[in-house]
Amino acid sequence: MAQKIKAIVRSLRPYQWSKNFFVFAPLIFAQKILNWPDTAQVVGAFCVFCLLSGSLYIFNDLQDYEEDKKHPKKCHRPIAAGLISHQTAYFIFSSLSLFSLVAALLLRFEFFILVLSYFVLQVLYSLKLKHVVILDVFIISAGFFLRVIAGGIVIAVPLSSWLLICTILLALFLAMSKRRHELILLESGASAHRPILEEYSPYLLDQMISVVTASTLIAYCLYTISEETIAKFGTRNLVFTTPFVLYGIFRYLYLIHQKKEGGSPEELILKDKPLLINIILWLFTIGVILYLK
Protein backbone atom coordinates (compact mmCIF):
# COMPACT_ATOMS: atom_id res chain seq x y z
CA MET A 1 0.00 0.00 0.00
CA ALA A 2 2.81 2.38 0.92
CA GLN A 3 4.50 1.67 -2.42
CA LYS A 4 1.30 2.46 -4.29
CA ILE A 5 0.83 5.77 -2.44
CA LYS A 6 4.43 6.64 -3.20
CA ALA A 7 3.84 5.85 -6.88
CA ILE A 8 0.72 8.04 -6.94
CA VAL A 9 2.62 10.96 -5.41
CA ARG A 10 5.42 10.48 -7.96
CA SER A 11 2.88 10.53 -10.79
CA LEU A 12 1.72 13.98 -9.61
CA ARG A 13 5.31 15.18 -10.23
CA PRO A 14 5.64 17.46 -7.16
CA TYR A 15 9.18 18.42 -8.27
CA GLN A 16 7.57 20.24 -11.20
CA TRP A 17 5.24 22.29 -9.01
CA SER A 18 7.91 24.98 -8.74
CA LYS A 19 6.57 26.46 -12.00
CA ASN A 20 3.41 27.35 -10.07
CA PHE A 21 5.40 30.02 -8.20
CA PHE A 22 4.70 32.19 -11.27
CA VAL A 23 1.35 33.04 -9.63
CA PHE A 24 3.28 35.08 -7.04
CA ALA A 25 4.71 37.47 -9.66
CA PRO A 26 1.75 39.92 -9.64
CA LEU A 27 1.72 39.91 -5.81
CA ILE A 28 5.41 40.80 -5.67
CA PHE A 29 5.32 43.46 -8.37
CA ALA A 30 2.10 44.96 -7.00
CA GLN A 31 4.02 45.45 -3.73
CA LYS A 32 1.36 43.54 -1.81
CA ILE A 33 3.41 40.66 -0.45
CA LEU A 34 3.10 42.11 3.08
CA ASN A 35 -0.68 42.32 2.70
CA TRP A 36 -1.58 39.05 4.42
CA PRO A 37 -5.13 38.60 3.00
CA ASP A 38 -3.80 39.01 -0.55
CA THR A 39 -0.84 36.74 0.17
CA ALA A 40 -3.22 34.10 1.55
CA GLN A 41 -5.29 34.31 -1.66
CA VAL A 42 -2.21 33.77 -3.82
CA VAL A 43 -1.05 30.87 -1.64
CA GLY A 44 -4.48 29.35 -2.21
CA ALA A 45 -4.11 29.89 -5.96
CA PHE A 46 -0.68 28.24 -5.81
CA CYS A 47 -2.16 25.17 -4.11
CA VAL A 48 -4.96 24.98 -6.69
CA PHE A 49 -2.44 24.97 -9.53
CA CYS A 50 -0.29 22.36 -7.78
CA LEU A 51 -3.19 19.93 -7.44
CA LEU A 52 -4.63 20.67 -10.88
CA SER A 53 -1.29 20.43 -12.68
CA GLY A 54 -0.63 17.17 -10.81
CA SER A 55 -3.89 15.71 -12.09
CA LEU A 56 -3.08 16.89 -15.62
CA TYR A 57 0.33 15.20 -15.48
CA ILE A 58 -1.50 11.94 -14.77
CA PHE A 59 -3.84 12.56 -17.71
CA ASN A 60 -0.89 13.32 -19.99
CA ASP A 61 0.94 10.17 -18.86
CA LEU A 62 -2.16 8.14 -19.68
CA GLN A 63 -2.20 9.55 -23.20
CA ASP A 64 1.57 9.02 -23.63
CA TYR A 65 1.60 5.54 -22.10
CA GLU A 66 2.95 3.71 -25.16
CA GLU A 67 5.51 6.39 -26.07
CA ASP A 68 6.78 6.72 -22.48
CA LYS A 69 7.56 2.99 -22.32
CA LYS A 70 10.09 3.54 -25.13
CA HIS A 71 11.70 6.62 -23.52
CA PRO A 72 15.00 6.09 -21.62
CA LYS A 73 13.83 8.20 -18.65
CA LYS A 74 10.03 8.42 -18.86
CA CYS A 75 9.71 4.63 -18.86
CA HIS A 76 10.24 4.84 -15.08
CA ARG A 77 7.13 6.96 -14.56
CA PRO A 78 4.59 5.03 -12.43
CA ILE A 79 1.95 4.67 -15.16
CA ALA A 80 4.42 3.69 -17.88
CA ALA A 81 6.11 1.26 -15.47
CA GLY A 82 2.76 -0.36 -14.61
CA LEU A 83 2.84 0.66 -10.94
CA ILE A 84 -0.55 2.39 -11.26
CA SER A 85 -3.43 0.92 -13.23
CA HIS A 86 -5.20 3.04 -15.85
CA GLN A 87 -8.45 2.79 -13.90
CA THR A 88 -6.83 4.13 -10.74
CA ALA A 89 -5.07 6.87 -12.69
CA TYR A 90 -8.31 8.05 -14.31
CA PHE A 91 -10.03 8.09 -10.90
CA ILE A 92 -7.24 10.22 -9.38
CA PHE A 93 -7.27 12.57 -12.38
CA SER A 94 -11.05 13.07 -12.17
CA SER A 95 -11.13 13.52 -8.39
CA LEU A 96 -8.22 15.95 -8.16
CA SER A 97 -9.44 17.98 -11.16
CA LEU A 98 -12.93 18.37 -9.68
CA PHE A 99 -11.56 19.26 -6.24
CA SER A 100 -9.17 21.86 -7.75
CA LEU A 101 -11.89 23.50 -9.82
CA VAL A 102 -14.23 23.74 -6.83
CA ALA A 103 -11.42 25.24 -4.74
CA ALA A 104 -10.74 27.79 -7.51
CA LEU A 105 -14.43 28.77 -7.53
CA LEU A 106 -14.32 29.34 -3.77
CA LEU A 107 -11.34 31.67 -4.12
CA ARG A 108 -12.80 33.93 -6.82
CA PHE A 109 -15.17 33.41 -9.75
CA GLU A 110 -12.89 35.13 -12.28
CA PHE A 111 -10.02 32.97 -11.06
CA PHE A 112 -12.18 29.88 -11.55
CA ILE A 113 -12.88 30.86 -15.18
CA LEU A 114 -9.16 31.24 -15.87
CA VAL A 115 -8.30 27.95 -14.12
CA LEU A 116 -11.02 26.20 -16.10
CA SER A 117 -9.57 27.66 -19.32
CA TYR A 118 -6.12 26.41 -18.29
CA PHE A 119 -7.56 22.95 -17.60
CA VAL A 120 -9.33 22.72 -20.96
CA LEU A 121 -6.26 23.97 -22.82
CA GLN A 122 -4.00 21.40 -21.17
CA VAL A 123 -6.44 18.56 -21.85
CA LEU A 124 -6.60 19.60 -25.51
CA TYR A 125 -2.80 19.74 -25.54
CA SER A 126 -2.53 16.18 -24.25
CA LEU A 127 -5.12 14.92 -26.72
CA LYS A 128 -4.21 16.80 -29.90
CA LEU A 129 -2.38 20.13 -29.74
CA LYS A 130 1.00 18.64 -28.75
CA HIS A 131 1.11 17.17 -32.26
CA VAL A 132 0.85 20.56 -34.00
CA VAL A 133 4.26 22.02 -34.83
CA ILE A 134 5.18 25.38 -33.21
CA LEU A 135 1.72 25.61 -31.63
CA ASP A 136 2.83 22.92 -29.19
CA VAL A 137 5.53 25.13 -27.66
CA PHE A 138 3.09 28.05 -27.52
CA ILE A 139 0.67 25.89 -25.52
CA ILE A 140 3.44 24.91 -23.09
CA SER A 141 4.41 28.57 -22.64
CA ALA A 142 0.74 29.55 -22.25
CA GLY A 143 0.70 27.53 -19.04
CA PHE A 144 3.26 29.92 -17.48
CA PHE A 145 1.46 32.93 -18.93
CA LEU A 146 -1.91 31.89 -17.49
CA ARG A 147 -0.37 31.33 -14.06
CA VAL A 148 0.82 34.94 -13.97
CA ILE A 149 -2.58 36.22 -15.07
CA ALA A 150 -4.21 34.01 -12.43
CA GLY A 151 -2.00 35.53 -9.75
CA GLY A 152 -3.26 38.98 -10.70
CA ILE A 153 -6.91 37.98 -11.00
CA VAL A 154 -7.11 36.23 -7.63
CA ILE A 155 -6.14 39.47 -5.83
CA ALA A 156 -7.78 41.79 -8.39
CA VAL A 157 -4.69 43.80 -9.36
CA PRO A 158 -4.01 45.14 -12.87
CA LEU A 159 -1.16 43.42 -14.69
CA SER A 160 1.64 45.31 -16.42
CA SER A 161 1.88 44.69 -20.15
CA TRP A 162 5.65 44.46 -19.71
CA LEU A 163 5.29 41.70 -17.12
CA LEU A 164 3.08 39.69 -19.46
CA ILE A 165 5.43 40.16 -22.42
CA CYS A 166 8.47 39.10 -20.40
CA THR A 167 6.58 36.07 -19.07
CA ILE A 168 5.47 34.79 -22.47
CA LEU A 169 8.95 35.25 -23.94
CA LEU A 170 10.66 33.50 -21.02
CA ALA A 171 8.11 30.68 -21.19
CA LEU A 172 8.76 30.23 -24.93
CA PHE A 173 12.50 30.11 -24.19
CA LEU A 174 11.96 27.29 -21.67
CA ALA A 175 9.53 25.40 -23.91
CA MET A 176 11.84 25.49 -26.95
CA SER A 177 14.78 24.45 -24.79
CA LYS A 178 12.74 21.48 -23.57
CA ARG A 179 12.00 20.42 -27.16
CA ARG A 180 15.68 20.73 -28.07
CA HIS A 181 16.71 18.54 -25.16
CA GLU A 182 14.21 15.86 -26.18
CA LEU A 183 15.45 15.94 -29.75
CA ILE A 184 19.13 15.62 -28.76
CA LEU A 185 18.49 12.99 -26.07
CA LEU A 186 16.43 10.65 -28.27
CA GLU A 187 18.37 11.30 -31.51
CA SER A 188 17.11 9.00 -34.29
CA GLY A 189 14.34 7.60 -32.08
CA ALA A 190 12.86 11.00 -31.28
CA SER A 191 9.87 10.76 -33.63
CA ALA A 192 9.01 7.29 -32.30
CA HIS A 193 8.60 8.68 -28.80
CA ARG A 194 7.04 12.02 -29.73
CA PRO A 195 5.95 12.30 -33.40
CA ILE A 196 6.01 16.11 -33.36
CA LEU A 197 9.81 16.02 -32.92
CA GLU A 198 10.05 14.90 -36.53
CA GLU A 199 8.98 18.44 -37.48
CA TYR A 200 11.92 20.00 -35.61
CA SER A 201 15.68 20.01 -35.97
CA PRO A 202 18.39 21.25 -33.58
CA TYR A 203 19.20 24.03 -36.08
CA LEU A 204 15.58 25.24 -36.29
CA LEU A 205 15.18 25.20 -32.52
CA ASP A 206 18.50 27.02 -32.04
CA GLN A 207 17.29 29.74 -34.40
CA MET A 208 14.00 30.06 -32.56
CA ILE A 209 15.73 30.06 -29.16
CA SER A 210 18.11 32.81 -30.36
CA VAL A 211 15.21 35.03 -31.39
CA VAL A 212 13.33 34.48 -28.13
CA THR A 213 16.48 34.92 -26.00
CA ALA A 214 17.27 38.32 -27.53
CA SER A 215 13.63 39.38 -27.29
CA THR A 216 13.42 38.37 -23.62
CA LEU A 217 16.52 40.32 -22.66
CA ILE A 218 15.46 43.42 -24.59
CA ALA A 219 11.91 43.29 -23.20
CA TYR A 220 13.13 43.00 -19.60
CA CYS A 221 15.65 45.81 -20.01
CA LEU A 222 12.98 48.06 -21.53
CA TYR A 223 10.61 47.14 -18.72
CA THR A 224 13.06 48.27 -16.04
CA ILE A 225 13.66 51.70 -17.65
CA SER A 226 10.18 52.43 -19.02
CA GLU A 227 8.45 55.55 -17.71
CA GLU A 228 5.42 53.44 -16.79
CA THR A 229 7.54 51.24 -14.52
CA ILE A 230 9.38 54.17 -12.96
CA ALA A 231 6.10 55.98 -12.27
CA LYS A 232 4.49 52.87 -10.81
CA PHE A 233 7.30 51.95 -8.43
CA GLY A 234 8.74 55.41 -7.85
CA THR A 235 12.28 54.26 -8.57
CA ARG A 236 14.71 53.83 -11.45
CA ASN A 237 16.71 51.16 -9.63
CA LEU A 238 15.07 48.10 -11.20
CA VAL A 239 17.64 48.42 -13.96
CA PHE A 240 20.17 46.99 -11.48
CA THR A 241 18.36 43.64 -11.61
CA THR A 242 19.24 43.14 -15.29
CA PRO A 243 22.66 41.48 -14.62
CA PHE A 244 20.86 38.65 -12.79
CA VAL A 245 18.52 38.13 -15.75
CA LEU A 246 21.46 38.15 -18.18
CA TYR A 247 23.41 35.65 -16.10
CA GLY A 248 20.37 33.42 -15.61
CA ILE A 249 19.65 33.16 -19.33
CA PHE A 250 23.31 32.68 -20.25
CA ARG A 251 23.70 30.02 -17.56
CA TYR A 252 20.62 28.20 -18.88
CA LEU A 253 21.99 28.32 -22.43
CA TYR A 254 25.28 26.91 -21.12
CA LEU A 255 23.42 24.02 -19.46
CA ILE A 256 21.44 23.35 -22.65
CA HIS A 257 24.36 23.35 -25.07
CA GLN A 258 27.29 22.19 -22.96
CA LYS A 259 25.65 19.92 -20.40
CA LYS A 260 22.80 18.66 -22.61
CA GLU A 261 20.22 19.61 -19.96
CA GLY A 262 16.87 21.40 -20.27
CA GLY A 263 14.40 18.52 -20.41
CA SER A 264 12.79 19.62 -17.16
CA PRO A 265 13.26 23.35 -16.41
CA GLU A 266 11.85 22.97 -12.88
CA GLU A 267 14.24 20.15 -12.00
CA LEU A 268 17.19 21.89 -13.63
CA ILE A 269 16.67 25.12 -11.67
CA LEU A 270 16.57 23.24 -8.38
CA LYS A 271 19.55 21.04 -9.29
CA ASP A 272 21.92 23.70 -10.65
CA LYS A 273 23.20 25.69 -7.65
CA PRO A 274 24.60 28.71 -9.56
CA LEU A 275 21.27 29.16 -11.36
CA LEU A 276 19.26 28.74 -8.15
CA ILE A 277 21.47 31.19 -6.24
CA ASN A 278 21.15 33.68 -9.09
CA ILE A 279 17.34 33.49 -8.96
CA ILE A 280 17.36 33.97 -5.18
CA LEU A 281 19.65 37.01 -5.52
CA TRP A 282 17.39 38.43 -8.25
CA LEU A 283 14.33 38.08 -6.00
CA PHE A 284 16.22 39.54 -3.04
CA THR A 285 17.34 42.55 -5.09
CA ILE A 286 13.79 43.15 -6.35
CA GLY A 287 12.52 42.93 -2.77
CA VAL A 288 15.05 45.50 -1.55
CA ILE A 289 14.32 47.88 -4.43
CA LEU A 290 10.53 47.66 -4.25
CA TYR A 291 9.96 47.31 -0.51
CA LEU A 292 12.85 49.20 1.13
CA LYS A 293 12.82 52.41 -0.90
C-alpha positions as CSV (number, residue, x, y, z in Angstrom):
1,M,0.0,0.0,0.0
2,A,2.8,2.4,0.9
3,Q,4.5,1.7,-2.4
4,K,1.3,2.5,-4.3
5,I,0.8,5.8,-2.4
6,K,4.4,6.6,-3.2
7,A,3.8,5.8,-6.9
8,I,0.7,8.0,-6.9
9,V,2.6,11.0,-5.4
10,R,5.4,10.5,-8.0
11,S,2.9,10.5,-10.8
12,L,1.7,14.0,-9.6
13,R,5.3,15.2,-10.2
14,P,5.6,17.5,-7.2
15,Y,9.2,18.4,-8.3
16,Q,7.6,20.2,-11.2
17,W,5.2,22.3,-9.0
18,S,7.9,25.0,-8.7
19,K,6.6,26.5,-12.0
20,N,3.4,27.3,-10.1
21,F,5.4,30.0,-8.2
22,F,4.7,32.2,-11.3
23,V,1.3,33.0,-9.6
24,F,3.3,35.1,-7.0
25,A,4.7,37.5,-9.7
26,P,1.7,39.9,-9.6
27,L,1.7,39.9,-5.8
28,I,5.4,40.8,-5.7
29,F,5.3,43.5,-8.4
30,A,2.1,45.0,-7.0
31,Q,4.0,45.5,-3.7
32,K,1.4,43.5,-1.8
33,I,3.4,40.7,-0.5
34,L,3.1,42.1,3.1
35,N,-0.7,42.3,2.7
36,W,-1.6,39.0,4.4
37,P,-5.1,38.6,3.0
38,D,-3.8,39.0,-0.5
39,T,-0.8,36.7,0.2
40,A,-3.2,34.1,1.5
41,Q,-5.3,34.3,-1.7
42,V,-2.2,33.8,-3.8
43,V,-1.0,30.9,-1.6
44,G,-4.5,29.4,-2.2
45,A,-4.1,29.9,-6.0
46,F,-0.7,28.2,-5.8
47,C,-2.2,25.2,-4.1
48,V,-5.0,25.0,-6.7
49,F,-2.4,25.0,-9.5
50,C,-0.3,22.4,-7.8
51,L,-3.2,19.9,-7.4
52,L,-4.6,20.7,-10.9
53,S,-1.3,20.4,-12.7
54,G,-0.6,17.2,-10.8
55,S,-3.9,15.7,-12.1
56,L,-3.1,16.9,-15.6
57,Y,0.3,15.2,-15.5
58,I,-1.5,11.9,-14.8
59,F,-3.8,12.6,-17.7
60,N,-0.9,13.3,-20.0
61,D,0.9,10.2,-18.9
62,L,-2.2,8.1,-19.7
63,Q,-2.2,9.5,-23.2
64,D,1.6,9.0,-23.6
65,Y,1.6,5.5,-22.1
66,E,3.0,3.7,-25.2
67,E,5.5,6.4,-26.1
68,D,6.8,6.7,-22.5
69,K,7.6,3.0,-22.3
70,K,10.1,3.5,-25.1
71,H,11.7,6.6,-23.5
72,P,15.0,6.1,-21.6
73,K,13.8,8.2,-18.7
74,K,10.0,8.4,-18.9
75,C,9.7,4.6,-18.9
76,H,10.2,4.8,-15.1
77,R,7.1,7.0,-14.6
78,P,4.6,5.0,-12.4
79,I,1.9,4.7,-15.2
80,A,4.4,3.7,-17.9
81,A,6.1,1.3,-15.5
82,G,2.8,-0.4,-14.6
83,L,2.8,0.7,-10.9
84,I,-0.5,2.4,-11.3
85,S,-3.4,0.9,-13.2
86,H,-5.2,3.0,-15.8
87,Q,-8.4,2.8,-13.9
88,T,-6.8,4.1,-10.7
89,A,-5.1,6.9,-12.7
90,Y,-8.3,8.1,-14.3
91,F,-10.0,8.1,-10.9
92,I,-7.2,10.2,-9.4
93,F,-7.3,12.6,-12.4
94,S,-11.0,13.1,-12.2
95,S,-11.1,13.5,-8.4
96,L,-8.2,16.0,-8.2
97,S,-9.4,18.0,-11.2
98,L,-12.9,18.4,-9.7
99,F,-11.6,19.3,-6.2
100,S,-9.2,21.9,-7.8
101,L,-11.9,23.5,-9.8
102,V,-14.2,23.7,-6.8
103,A,-11.4,25.2,-4.7
104,A,-10.7,27.8,-7.5
105,L,-14.4,28.8,-7.5
106,L,-14.3,29.3,-3.8
107,L,-11.3,31.7,-4.1
108,R,-12.8,33.9,-6.8
109,F,-15.2,33.4,-9.7
110,E,-12.9,35.1,-12.3
111,F,-10.0,33.0,-11.1
112,F,-12.2,29.9,-11.5
113,I,-12.9,30.9,-15.2
114,L,-9.2,31.2,-15.9
115,V,-8.3,27.9,-14.1
116,L,-11.0,26.2,-16.1
117,S,-9.6,27.7,-19.3
118,Y,-6.1,26.4,-18.3
119,F,-7.6,23.0,-17.6
120,V,-9.3,22.7,-21.0
121,L,-6.3,24.0,-22.8
122,Q,-4.0,21.4,-21.2
123,V,-6.4,18.6,-21.8
124,L,-6.6,19.6,-25.5
125,Y,-2.8,19.7,-25.5
126,S,-2.5,16.2,-24.3
127,L,-5.1,14.9,-26.7
128,K,-4.2,16.8,-29.9
129,L,-2.4,20.1,-29.7
130,K,1.0,18.6,-28.8
131,H,1.1,17.2,-32.3
132,V,0.9,20.6,-34.0
133,V,4.3,22.0,-34.8
134,I,5.2,25.4,-33.2
135,L,1.7,25.6,-31.6
136,D,2.8,22.9,-29.2
137,V,5.5,25.1,-27.7
138,F,3.1,28.0,-27.5
139,I,0.7,25.9,-25.5
140,I,3.4,24.9,-23.1
141,S,4.4,28.6,-22.6
142,A,0.7,29.5,-22.3
143,G,0.7,27.5,-19.0
144,F,3.3,29.9,-17.5
145,F,1.5,32.9,-18.9
146,L,-1.9,31.9,-17.5
147,R,-0.4,31.3,-14.1
148,V,0.8,34.9,-14.0
149,I,-2.6,36.2,-15.1
150,A,-4.2,34.0,-12.4
151,G,-2.0,35.5,-9.7
152,G,-3.3,39.0,-10.7
153,I,-6.9,38.0,-11.0
154,V,-7.1,36.2,-7.6
155,I,-6.1,39.5,-5.8
156,A,-7.8,41.8,-8.4
157,V,-4.7,43.8,-9.4
158,P,-4.0,45.1,-12.9
159,L,-1.2,43.4,-14.7
160,S,1.6,45.3,-16.4
161,S,1.9,44.7,-20.2
162,W,5.6,44.5,-19.7
163,L,5.3,41.7,-17.1
164,L,3.1,39.7,-19.5
165,I,5.4,40.2,-22.4
166,C,8.5,39.1,-20.4
167,T,6.6,36.1,-19.1
168,I,5.5,34.8,-22.5
169,L,9.0,35.2,-23.9
170,L,10.7,33.5,-21.0
171,A,8.1,30.7,-21.2
172,L,8.8,30.2,-24.9
173,F,12.5,30.1,-24.2
174,L,12.0,27.3,-21.7
175,A,9.5,25.4,-23.9
176,M,11.8,25.5,-26.9
177,S,14.8,24.4,-24.8
178,K,12.7,21.5,-23.6
179,R,12.0,20.4,-27.2
180,R,15.7,20.7,-28.1
181,H,16.7,18.5,-25.2
182,E,14.2,15.9,-26.2
183,L,15.5,15.9,-29.7
184,I,19.1,15.6,-28.8
185,L,18.5,13.0,-26.1
186,L,16.4,10.6,-28.3
187,E,18.4,11.3,-31.5
188,S,17.1,9.0,-34.3
189,G,14.3,7.6,-32.1
190,A,12.9,11.0,-31.3
191,S,9.9,10.8,-33.6
192,A,9.0,7.3,-32.3
193,H,8.6,8.7,-28.8
194,R,7.0,12.0,-29.7
195,P,6.0,12.3,-33.4
196,I,6.0,16.1,-33.4
197,L,9.8,16.0,-32.9
198,E,10.1,14.9,-36.5
199,E,9.0,18.4,-37.5
200,Y,11.9,20.0,-35.6
201,S,15.7,20.0,-36.0
202,P,18.4,21.3,-33.6
203,Y,19.2,24.0,-36.1
204,L,15.6,25.2,-36.3
205,L,15.2,25.2,-32.5
206,D,18.5,27.0,-32.0
207,Q,17.3,29.7,-34.4
208,M,14.0,30.1,-32.6
209,I,15.7,30.1,-29.2
210,S,18.1,32.8,-30.4
211,V,15.2,35.0,-31.4
212,V,13.3,34.5,-28.1
213,T,16.5,34.9,-26.0
214,A,17.3,38.3,-27.5
215,S,13.6,39.4,-27.3
216,T,13.4,38.4,-23.6
217,L,16.5,40.3,-22.7
218,I,15.5,43.4,-24.6
219,A,11.9,43.3,-23.2
220,Y,13.1,43.0,-19.6
221,C,15.6,45.8,-20.0
222,L,13.0,48.1,-21.5
223,Y,10.6,47.1,-18.7
224,T,13.1,48.3,-16.0
225,I,13.7,51.7,-17.6
226,S,10.2,52.4,-19.0
227,E,8.5,55.6,-17.7
228,E,5.4,53.4,-16.8
229,T,7.5,51.2,-14.5
230,I,9.4,54.2,-13.0
231,A,6.1,56.0,-12.3
232,K,4.5,52.9,-10.8
233,F,7.3,51.9,-8.4
234,G,8.7,55.4,-7.9
235,T,12.3,54.3,-8.6
236,R,14.7,53.8,-11.4
237,N,16.7,51.2,-9.6
238,L,15.1,48.1,-11.2
239,V,17.6,48.4,-14.0
240,F,20.2,47.0,-11.5
241,T,18.4,43.6,-11.6
242,T,19.2,43.1,-15.3
243,P,22.7,41.5,-14.6
244,F,20.9,38.7,-12.8
245,V,18.5,38.1,-15.8
246,L,21.5,38.1,-18.2
247,Y,23.4,35.7,-16.1
248,G,20.4,33.4,-15.6
249,I,19.7,33.2,-19.3
250,F,23.3,32.7,-20.3
251,R,23.7,30.0,-17.6
252,Y,20.6,28.2,-18.9
253,L,22.0,28.3,-22.4
254,Y,25.3,26.9,-21.1
255,L,23.4,24.0,-19.5
256,I,21.4,23.3,-22.6
257,H,24.4,23.4,-25.1
258,Q,27.3,22.2,-23.0
259,K,25.7,19.9,-20.4
260,K,22.8,18.7,-22.6
261,E,20.2,19.6,-20.0
262,G,16.9,21.4,-20.3
263,G,14.4,18.5,-20.4
264,S,12.8,19.6,-17.2
265,P,13.3,23.4,-16.4
266,E,11.9,23.0,-12.9
267,E,14.2,20.2,-12.0
268,L,17.2,21.9,-13.6
269,I,16.7,25.1,-11.7
270,L,16.6,23.2,-8.4
271,K,19.5,21.0,-9.3
272,D,21.9,23.7,-10.6
273,K,23.2,25.7,-7.6
274,P,24.6,28.7,-9.6
275,L,21.3,29.2,-11.4
276,L,19.3,28.7,-8.1
277,I,21.5,31.2,-6.2
278,N,21.2,33.7,-9.1
279,I,17.3,33.5,-9.0
280,I,17.4,34.0,-5.2
281,L,19.7,37.0,-5.5
282,W,17.4,38.4,-8.2
283,L,14.3,38.1,-6.0
284,F,16.2,39.5,-3.0
285,T,17.3,42.6,-5.1
286,I,13.8,43.2,-6.4
287,G,12.5,42.9,-2.8
288,V,15.1,45.5,-1.6
289,I,14.3,47.9,-4.4
290,L,10.5,47.7,-4.2
291,Y,10.0,47.3,-0.5
292,L,12.8,49.2,1.1
293,K,12.8,52.4,-0.9
